[in-house]
Amino acid sequence: MSNSDEQYSSNNHSLATSASGPTSTLVDTLSLASPEGRSSAKRTRDFIARQACENCRVKKTRCDEDYPCALCIKSGVECRYGKRGATKNEITLKMVMTTLRRIEAKVEKSPNKVTTSIGTKVDELNAASSATVLALPYESSTTANIRPIPSVFNRDGYSTPDSPSSVNQTPIAFSAYCILFWPAVQTLLPAAVSQVYSDYGERFPVIVETRRPALELDDSRQCDQCGHNNWLTQLNINTVKELCDAYFASFNLFTPIIDCKFFFQHTLGDAIHGDFGYSIGSCLVLTVMALGCSGRKSLTENGFVGQSRRLQNSQTNPLNSQDEIIPGLGFINETRRRIGFLLCDNSMQSCQLCLLMSLFYANICRPLDSWAMICRACLCCIAFWDSTHGTQKANEWEEDMQSRLYWTAVTYEAIIAQELNLPLSKAQDLQDRVPLPKFVDFQLSTTFDPVTTAKEQESEAFYQYHFLSQNAHRIILSRVYNSIYYNTTTGNYPSTTIEEELYHQLENWREQLPIGIRFDNNSPVPPASSPANIIVVSWLRVRYFITKYHIGRPLLHKALHHPECITLVEVQKCKVTLSYMLDWIPFLKLTLAMKHCLPLKFSFCSHVFGQLTIFYCFKLSPYAAFQDILPVDYRNFCSFAIGLLEEFAPFSPAIAKYADIASILCQDLI
């Protein structure tokens, strides 16, 4: 048994019986009826020296920390102190401030103007994400050598705010499925749960996803006598444009990887005139059409096809029977046939292609394939931004597009890597030099001048605000990830000050959102009347409540592992955090209205699974106070969770394992 397990075991069998303030009331409430629960309290040490002189250390006596100390004066010897080590609180605060200063420096270097309207909102969002009221209560040169807080996206995918001097400090896993392996959770789980993943170990989601068959390469398309696959050249031009429009009316709204004007003026025409040959442009168009198949399916199911000026009702159907199972499979397979000739291309279009393919794989619940393409896209970003001459060769529009691609890549890379504990590229190291995107308009030639209505321009600005808001939110979530997800074997967790500051920054982010996407706690669930409400407005609400849950999750860890250290105030905070786990569900249900256009479905399923596990632990906790803080309608959440996992289980072996475990847990929850 490890030291942490022994500590946890002793915590469950021994609760302090003498305390002052609200803690004593809670201990009385939580104390067990067993004889172990009535153990005598240990005497509290009145004074603990943080630093002792060398003579006191040798003689193993208590040092009063004076200079010279009393013992050295009495002995008549020189009093010498070693270099003072920073305390854990000092280390934590130093690391938080290091990150805040780094981000503030990046924001200060960002361009002040985007456009008249966009630039103003960027400044507001940056101010919201970098505002802080933390102040260091000390000024010590001894903290100069402390290792700074890890980058927003840690290289090994597992960020830990530790340092050489913070012994016994262990990380709290950020991945949702890792909640299953908390020591306190393991003692409460039924034996049947371990049998589900016993053949794979603690990293069972990654292992089962690794062992799944590769995406099938469909060979059913007819070839001509020369062996060339010519079905693409037989596509109706209207079909091609409609699928591309479907992509821009769905996926590109929340992940603006492609510039619509450049695509329709250059990329699409070159691919069609080249008969979809082996070029990067052809691969881009094919992947856009593949995503357009899923986008059109979602838009059609919700009655949104007729709302777009370009995307009108059509009887054309470019899908065959295989594509009906995985929309766009035929197009993505044609991209896969061509991409081998373009592996060494690090151009902007190559980066766009990798991001689009990552989006396609994520949309069909293949997280490892998505992660592989994201890593390739990050390498393209590194090739551009890490080059000493990269930005000098690019014009304003291309540099802005590269900025847009960079922030898209590092955001999605962090989501996948943090969820599955996967390694990350070094792209995060460049975040200090990459500016925020301005959404510079591509200058159209005189021969191509499509009509853009004022309503469409307003709509574009709306989605650009959303993209910038996502970046600001990702910075806040990364601070949460890097600053409070650790504990010690003695039950010490990050201070309440840091937790309150993170909540403050999140609220500041919400209040600084542009008017079109701003919301408050009393805002109703928006109706499913447009793609904007489903995949923009609702997504921001989901991110907001999920972040509040992430900020409070270390306290849930403390309650389960160190119940003797928790106070009544902290129990009430746990109750609020448990309510956050329900607050995001109405908005998640809204996003599921366009489930064929939901690349984060694997992440959502993982979060639901982790939260269901937490509900199970509090429901079966031996302490009545923990059972009493469960939300009234937590059973409805459990029913929704098992239904969601079972719905997507056929598309992912990892989600299938989640569903199997959830069905076992729900036997005691529903």
Buried (B, 14 or more C-beta within 10 A) or exposed (E): EEEBEEBBEEBBEBBBBEBEEBBBEBBEBBBBEEEEBEEEEEEEEEEEEEEBBBBBEEEEEBBBBEEBBBBBEEEEEEBEBEEEBBBBBBBBBBBBBBBBEBBBEBBEEBEEEBBEEBBEBBBBBBBBBBBBEBEEEEEEEEBEEBBBBBBBBBBEBBBBBBBEBBEBBBBBBBBBBBBBBBBBBBBBBBEEBEEBBEEBEBBBBBBBBEEEEEBEEBEEBEEEEEEEBEBBEEBEEEBBBBBBBBBBBBBBBBBBBBBBBBBBBBBBBBBBEEEBEEBBBBBBBBBBBBBBBBBBBBBBBBEBBEBBEBBEEEEEEBBEEBBEEBBBBBBBBBBBBBBEEBEEBBEBBBBBBBBBBBBBBBBBBBBBBBBBBBBBBBBBBBBBBEEEEBBEEBEEBBBBBBBBBBBBBBBBBBBBBBBBBBEBBBBBBBBEEBBBBBBBEBEBEEEEEEEBEEEBEEBBBBBBBBBBBBBBBBBBBBBBBBBBBBBBBEBBBBBEBBBEBBBBBBBBBBEBBBEBBBBEEEEEEBEBEBBBBBBBBBBBBBBBBBBBBBBBBBBBBBBBBBBBBBBBEBBEBBBEBBBBBBBBBBBBBBBBBBBBBBBBBBBBBBBBBBBBBBBBBBBBBBBEBBEEBBBEEBBEBBBBBBEBBBBBBEBBBBBBBBBBBBBBBBEEBE
